[in-house]
Amino acid sequence: VPLPPYKKFGLNEFEELNQLNAVGITYNDTIFVTKEHFNEITCFHEMIHIVQWKLLGIEKFLLTYGMGVVLKGYRESPLEMIAYTYQKNLEDNALPMNFLEKTRKLTSEAWLEVNPLNFLRGQLQD
């Protein structure tokens, strides 16, 4: 799975991502999955990210994803939480019929949570 050279770009905050041994990654509308993990569950998780990319656009997706990882860590970052929640629902055969609608809402909320203006307002109020 191709990962960006975070360290080379001076983005040491994202080195955690290189340690995860990712089985899949999505860049805009393209999914990379290891052969061993090419299955419905992994592809579904990555398809949630495609929806997020489409909803936010490239710049907002990268900012939302990046700020989420910096502030909360990979697994607790908002966009990953959404994908892992619906992945678990699929694994449990409990995927809600309106998961795409909910994905849109949660993705928009994730953007608002890390939007630089909202983030700065929150920091100033603390």
Accessible surface in RSA format (square Angstrom, percent):
REM  Atomic radii and reference values for relative SASA: ProtOr
REM  Chains: A
REM  Algorithm: Lee & Richards
REM  Probe-radius: 1.40
REM  Slices: 20
REM RES _ NUM      All-atoms   Total-Side   Main-Chain    Non-polar    All polar
REM                ABS   REL    ABS   REL    ABS   REL    ABS   REL    ABS   REL
RES VAL A   1    61.91  40.7   3.98   3.6  57.94 139.6   6.58   5.7  55.33 150.1
RES PRO A   2    66.89  48.8  54.63  49.8  12.26  44.6  66.21  54.7   0.68   4.2
RES LEU A   3    54.49  30.3  27.59  19.7  26.90  67.6  28.79  20.2  25.70  69.2
RES PRO A   4    39.58  28.8  31.90  29.1   7.68  27.9  37.54  31.0   2.04  12.7
RES PRO A   5    64.09  46.7  53.21  48.5  10.89  39.6  64.09  52.9   0.00   0.0
RES TYR A   6    22.09  10.3  22.08  12.6   0.01   0.0  13.42  10.1   8.67  10.7
RES LYS A   7   143.72  70.1 133.09  81.7  10.64  25.3  79.93  71.9  63.79  67.9
RES LYS A   8   171.59  83.7 132.93  81.6  38.67  92.1  88.60  79.7  82.99  88.4
RES PHE A   9   124.78  62.4  95.67  59.3  29.11  75.8 102.20  62.0  22.59  64.6
RES GLY A  10    52.36  64.6   0.00   N/A  52.36  64.6  29.58  81.2  22.78  51.0
RES LEU A  11    73.24  40.8  73.24  52.4   0.00   0.0  73.24  51.4   0.00   0.0
RES ASN A  12    91.73  63.3  81.22  78.5  10.51  25.3  29.30  70.5  62.43  60.3
RES GLU A  13   105.25  60.4  82.45  62.4  22.80  54.3  43.20  83.6  62.06  50.7
RES PHE A  14    27.59  13.8  27.59  17.1   0.00   0.0  27.59  16.7   0.00   0.0
RES GLU A  15    43.54  25.0  43.54  32.9   0.00   0.0  26.74  51.7  16.80  13.7
RES GLU A  16    75.63  43.4  66.87  50.6   8.77  20.9  38.71  74.9  36.92  30.1
RES LEU A  17    14.80   8.2  13.69   9.8   1.12   2.8  13.69   9.6   1.12   3.0
RES ASN A  18    50.37  34.7  31.77  30.7  18.60  44.8  13.73  33.0  36.64  35.4
RES GLN A  19   126.56  70.8 104.63  76.5  21.93  52.2  45.28  96.4  81.29  61.7
RES LEU A  20    69.92  38.9  45.87  32.8  24.05  60.5  49.51  34.8  20.41  54.9
RES ASN A  21   129.30  89.2 109.26 105.6  20.05  48.3  37.16  89.4  92.14  89.1
RES ALA A  22    31.55  29.0  13.56  20.9  17.98  40.9  21.01  29.6  10.53  27.9
RES VAL A  23    53.79  35.4  51.48  46.6   2.31   5.6  51.48  44.7   2.31   6.3
RES GLY A  24    11.73  14.5   0.00   N/A  11.73  14.5   0.00   0.0  11.73  26.3
RES ILE A  25    30.85  17.6  28.80  21.5   2.05   4.9  30.85  22.2   0.00   0.0
RES THR A  26     9.91   7.1   1.05   1.1   8.86  21.1   1.05   1.4   8.86  13.4
RES TYR A  27    70.84  33.1  68.18  38.8   2.66   6.9  66.27  49.8   4.58   5.6
RES ASN A  28    48.38  33.4  48.33  46.7   0.05   0.1  12.53  30.2  35.85  34.6
RES ASP A  29    86.17  60.4  66.36  66.0  19.81  46.8  12.32  29.0  73.85  73.7
RES THR A  30    63.19  44.9  60.48  61.3   2.72   6.5  39.25  52.7  23.94  36.2
RES ILE A  31    49.19  28.0  23.63  17.6  25.56  61.6  23.63  17.0  25.56  69.4
RES PHE A  32    79.45  39.7  76.18  47.2   3.27   8.5  79.45  48.2   0.00   0.0
RES VAL A  33    31.24  20.6   2.14   1.9  29.11  70.1   2.72   2.4  28.53  77.4
RES THR A  34    35.13  25.0  27.28  27.7   7.85  18.7  35.13  47.2   0.00   0.0
RES LYS A  35   190.25  92.8 166.58 102.2  23.67  56.4 113.22 101.9  77.03  82.1
RES GLU A  36   142.74  81.9 106.27  80.4  36.47  86.8  64.41 124.6  78.33  64.0
RES HIS A  37    73.03  39.9  73.03  50.8   0.00   0.0  45.94  47.3  27.09  31.5
RES PHE A  38   147.47  73.8 126.79  78.5  20.68  53.8 126.79  76.9  20.68  59.2
RES ASN A  39    68.29  47.1  57.00  55.1  11.28  27.2  40.52  97.5  27.77  26.8
RES GLU A  40   129.19  74.2 112.69  85.3  16.50  39.3  48.17  93.2  81.02  66.2
RES ILE A  41    43.01  24.5  43.01  32.0   0.00   0.0  43.01  31.0   0.00   0.0
RES THR A  42    14.91  10.6  12.28  12.4   2.63   6.3   5.43   7.3   9.49  14.3
RES CYS A  43    31.73  24.0  31.73  35.4   0.01   0.0  19.49  49.4  12.24  13.2
RES PHE A  44    32.05  16.0  28.16  17.4   3.89  10.1  31.35  19.0   0.70   2.0
RES HIS A  45     9.80   5.4   9.80   6.8   0.00   0.0   6.51   6.7   3.29   3.8
RES GLU A  46    10.22   5.9  10.22   7.7   0.00   0.0   0.00   0.0  10.22   8.3
RES MET A  47    94.54  49.0  94.35  62.4   0.19   0.5  82.11  69.8  12.43  16.5
RES ILE A  48     2.35   1.3   2.35   1.7   0.00   0.0   2.35   1.7   0.00   0.0
RES HIS A  49     8.15   4.5   8.15   5.7   0.00   0.0   7.79   8.0   0.37   0.4
RES ILE A  50    25.64  14.6  25.64  19.1   0.00   0.0  25.64  18.5   0.00   0.0
RES VAL A  51    33.43  22.0  31.23  28.3   2.20   5.3  33.43  29.0   0.00   0.0
RES GLN A  52     0.00   0.0   0.00   0.0   0.00   0.0   0.00   0.0   0.00   0.0
RES TRP A  53    14.72   5.9  12.00   5.8   2.72   6.4  11.74   6.3   2.97   4.8
RES LYS A  54   124.48  60.7  97.95  60.1  26.53  63.2  73.32  66.0  51.17  54.5
RES LEU A  55    73.76  41.1  40.33  28.9  33.43  84.0  43.45  30.5  30.31  81.6
RES LEU A  56    18.94  10.5   8.32   6.0  10.62  26.7   9.89   6.9   9.05  24.3
RES GLY A  57    33.24  41.0   0.00   N/A  33.24  41.0  32.54  89.3   0.69   1.6
RES ILE A  58    93.76  53.4  87.92  65.5   5.84  14.1  87.92  63.3   5.84  15.8
RES GLU A  59   150.09  86.2 140.59 106.4   9.50  22.6  56.50 109.3  93.59  76.4
RES LYS A  60    94.42  46.1  92.93  57.0   1.50   3.6  44.06  39.7  50.37  53.7
RES PHE A  61     9.98   5.0   9.98   6.2   0.00   0.0   9.98   6.1   0.00   0.0
RES LEU A  62    99.94  55.7  92.22  66.0   7.72  19.4  92.64  65.1   7.30  19.6
RES LEU A  63    63.89  35.6  58.21  41.6   5.68  14.3  63.25  44.4   0.64   1.7
RES THR A  64     0.15   0.1   0.00   0.0   0.15   0.4   0.00   0.0   0.15   0.2
RES TYR A  65    40.24  18.8  39.70  22.6   0.55   1.4  30.79  23.1   9.45  11.6
RES GLY A  66    11.54  14.2   0.00   N/A  11.54  14.2  11.30  31.0   0.24   0.5
RES MET A  67    45.22  23.4  44.02  29.1   1.20   2.9  17.59  15.0  27.63  36.6
RES GLY A  68     0.44   0.5   0.00   N/A   0.44   0.5   0.44   1.2   0.00   0.0
RES VAL A  69     4.67   3.1   0.55   0.5   4.12   9.9   0.55   0.5   4.12  11.2
RES VAL A  70    72.25  47.5  44.51  40.3  27.74  66.8  48.53  42.2  23.71  64.3
RES LEU A  71    79.50  44.3  46.14  33.0  33.35  83.8  48.73  34.2  30.77  82.8
RES LYS A  72    99.65  48.6  76.94  47.2  22.71  54.1  50.60  45.5  49.05  52.2
RES GLY A  73    22.55  27.8   0.00   N/A  22.55  27.8  19.55  53.6   3.00   6.7
RES TYR A  74    34.99  16.3  34.40  19.6   0.59   1.5  17.06  12.8  17.93  22.1
RES ARG A  75   119.94  50.4 117.78  60.0   2.16   5.2  47.39  64.8  72.55  44.0
RES GLU A  76    95.29  54.7  90.73  68.6   4.56  10.9  38.73  74.9  56.56  46.2
RES SER A  77     0.39   0.3   0.39   0.5   0.00   0.0   0.39   0.8   0.00   0.0
RES PRO A  78    14.55  10.6   8.35   7.6   6.20  22.5  14.03  11.6   0.52   3.2
RES LEU A  79     0.55   0.3   0.25   0.2   0.30   0.7   0.25   0.2   0.30   0.8
RES GLU A  80     7.49   4.3   7.49   5.7   0.00   0.0   0.00   0.0   7.49   6.1
RES MET A  81    77.22  40.0  76.16  50.4   1.06   2.5  73.87  62.8   3.35   4.4
RES ILE A  82     9.83   5.6   8.09   6.0   1.74   4.2   9.83   7.1   0.00   0.0
RES ALA A  83     0.00   0.0   0.00   0.0   0.00   0.0   0.00   0.0   0.00   0.0
RES TYR A  84    50.15  23.4  46.72  26.6   3.44   8.9  22.70  17.1  27.45  33.8
RES THR A  85    67.62  48.1  60.75  61.6   6.87  16.4  46.88  63.0  20.74  31.4
RES TYR A  86     7.57   3.5   7.57   4.3   0.00   0.0   4.06   3.1   3.51   4.3
RES GLN A  87    33.54  18.8  33.54  24.5   0.00   0.0   0.50   1.1  33.04  25.1
RES LYS A  88   113.58  55.4 113.15  69.4   0.43   1.0  82.55  74.3  31.03  33.1
RES ASN A  89    34.67  23.9  34.67  33.5   0.00   0.0   0.00   0.0  34.67  33.5
RES LEU A  90    34.74  19.3  30.33  21.7   4.41  11.1  30.33  21.3   4.41  11.9
RES GLU A  91    85.38  49.0  56.11  42.4  29.28  69.7  26.04  50.4  59.35  48.5
RES ASP A  92    77.02  54.0  51.42  51.2  25.60  60.5  23.69  55.7  53.33  53.2
RES ASN A  93   143.25  98.8 107.74 104.1  35.51  85.5  32.57  78.4 110.68 107.0
RES ALA A  94    60.81  55.9  39.63  61.2  21.17  48.2  50.33  70.9  10.48  27.8
RES LEU A  95    49.97  27.8  29.09  20.8  20.88  52.5  29.12  20.5  20.85  56.1
RES PRO A  96    36.82  26.8  25.39  23.1  11.43  41.6  35.91  29.6   0.91   5.7
RES MET A  97   191.43  99.1 160.63 106.3  30.80  73.3 131.89 112.1  59.54  78.9
RES ASN A  98    64.71  44.6  56.93  55.0   7.78  18.7  28.11  67.7  36.60  35.4
RES PHE A  99    37.35  18.7  37.35  23.1   0.00   0.0  37.35  22.6   0.00   0.0
RES LEU A 100    74.32  41.4  74.09  53.0   0.23   0.6  74.09  52.0   0.23   0.6
RES GLU A 101   115.15  66.1 112.75  85.3   2.40   5.7  37.25  72.1  77.89  63.6
RES LYS A 102    87.83  42.8  87.08  53.4   0.75   1.8  43.79  39.4  44.04  46.9
RES THR A 103     0.00   0.0   0.00   0.0   0.00   0.0   0.00   0.0   0.00   0.0
RES ARG A 104   116.91  49.1 116.39  59.3   0.53   1.3  40.16  54.9  76.75  46.5
RES LYS A 105   126.62  61.8 118.46  72.7   8.16  19.4  97.90  88.1  28.72  30.6
RES LEU A 106    65.95  36.7  63.49  45.4   2.47   6.2  63.49  44.6   2.47   6.6
RES THR A 107     0.35   0.3   0.35   0.4   0.00   0.0   0.35   0.5   0.00   0.0
RES SER A 108    59.27  50.1  57.31  76.5   1.96   4.5  28.51  60.7  30.76  43.1
RES GLU A 109    74.05  42.5  69.23  52.4   4.82  11.5  38.81  75.1  35.24  28.8
RES ALA A 110     3.34   3.1   1.04   1.6   2.31   5.2   2.83   4.0   0.51   1.4
RES TRP A 111    35.90  14.4  35.90  17.4   0.00   0.0  27.84  14.8   8.06  13.1
RES LEU A 112    97.24  54.2  94.68  67.7   2.57   6.5  94.79  66.6   2.46   6.6
RES GLU A 113    78.49  45.1  58.43  44.2  20.06  47.8  40.98  79.3  37.52  30.6
RES VAL A 114     1.28   0.8   1.13   1.0   0.15   0.4   1.13   1.0   0.15   0.4
RES ASN A 115    23.79  16.4  23.79  23.0   0.00   0.0   0.17   0.4  23.62  22.8
RES PRO A 116    58.41  42.6  54.99  50.1   3.41  12.4  58.41  48.2   0.00   0.0
RES LEU A 117   116.61  64.9 115.30  82.5   1.31   3.3 115.63  81.2   0.98   2.6
RES ASN A 118    51.97  35.8  42.82  41.4   9.15  22.0  16.05  38.6  35.92  34.7
RES PHE A 119    54.72  27.4  49.80  30.8   4.92  12.8  53.97  32.7   0.75   2.2
RES LEU A 120    99.25  55.3  99.25  71.0   0.00   0.0  99.25  69.7   0.00   0.0
RES ARG A 121   131.77  55.3 130.07  66.3   1.70   4.1  56.53  77.3  75.24  45.6
RES GLY A 122    30.55  37.7   0.00   N/A  30.55  37.7  29.57  81.1   0.98   2.2
RES GLN A 123    99.00  55.4  83.24  60.8  15.77  37.5  17.46  37.2  81.54  61.8
RES LEU A 124   151.89  84.6 122.37  87.5  29.52  74.2 125.60  88.2  26.28  70.7
RES GLN A 125   151.52  84.7 115.54  84.4  35.99  85.7  44.71  95.2 106.81  81.0
RES ASP A 126   148.87 104.3  86.84  86.4  62.03 146.7  57.20 134.6  91.67  91.4
END  Absolute sums over single chains surface
CHAIN  1 A     7925.1       6583.2       1341.8       4790.4       3134.7
END  Absolute sums over all chains
TOTAL          7925.1       6583.2       1341.8       4790.4       3134.7
